[in-house]
Amino acid sequence: MFRSALSLTTLFGVVLALSSCETTNEDEWTGGGRKPFHQAEQTCEAQAGRLTEEKARPAFFTDCMRTFGWTRRSGAA
């Protein structure tokens, strides 16, 4: 019983953590002179995840990616 409760708690934590991440696709971005896309994405997701106000995360993520030389292509979500 304890083991299944622990597993459910762990699963919930993972789902919660992933839901706060900005979903990205490299094809929706342009640039990358300062840092490879996946490294910039991981760095920005980690930093955005530390924000207490969840609504601020998408804008923060976009600004963070911009500091690494990545900008969203027009028409990208």
C-alpha positions in Angstrom: 0.0 0.0 0.0 2.7 2.4 1.0 4.7 1.6 -2.1 1.8 2.2 -4.5 1.1 5.5 -2.7 4.7 6.6 -3.1 4.6 5.6 -6.8 1.5 7.7 -7.4 3.0 10.6 -5.5 6.2 10.4 -7.7 4.2 10.1 -10.9 2.1 13.2 -9.9 5.2 15.1 -9.2 6.7 14.3 -12.6 3.5 15.2 -14.4 3.3 18.5 -12.4 6.9 19.4 -13.2 6.4 18.6 -16.9 3.2 20.6 -17.1 5.1 23.8 -16.1 7.6 23.4 -18.9 7.3 25.4 -22.1 6.7 23.0 -25.0 9.2 23.7 -27.7 10.1 22.5 -31.1 13.4 23.5 -32.6 11.6 24.1 -36.0 9.6 26.9 -34.4 12.8 28.8 -33.4 15.5 30.6 -35.4 19.0 31.6 -34.4 21.3 29.9 -32.0 24.6 31.7 -32.3 25.2 31.6 -28.5 24.1 28.2 -27.3 22.8 25.1 -29.1 19.0 24.8 -29.0 18.6 21.9 -26.6 21.1 23.3 -24.1 19.3 26.7 -24.2 15.9 25.0 -23.9 17.0 23.0 -20.8 18.5 26.0 -19.1 15.5 28.2 -19.7 13.0 25.5 -18.7 14.9 25.0 -15.4 15.0 28.7 -14.7 11.3 29.2 -15.7 10.3 26.3 -13.4 11.7 28.3 -10.4 9.2 31.1 -10.9 6.4 31.0 -8.4 3.9 32.7 -10.7 3.0 30.1 -13.3 1.5 32.7 -15.7 4.9 34.4 -16.0 6.7 31.3 -17.2 6.0 31.4 -20.9 7.2 35.0 -21.3 10.2 34.4 -19.1 11.1 31.3 -21.2 10.8 33.2 -24.5 13.0 36.0 -23.1 15.5 33.5 -21.7 15.8 31.8 -25.1 16.3 35.2 -26.7 19.3 35.8 -24.4 20.9 32.6 -25.9 20.2 33.9 -29.5 17.0 32.0 -30.2 13.8 33.8 -31.3 10.4 32.3 -32.2 9.6 32.2 -35.9 6.5 34.2 -36.9 3.4 32.2 -36.6 4.9 29.8 -34.1 2.7 29.1 -31.1 
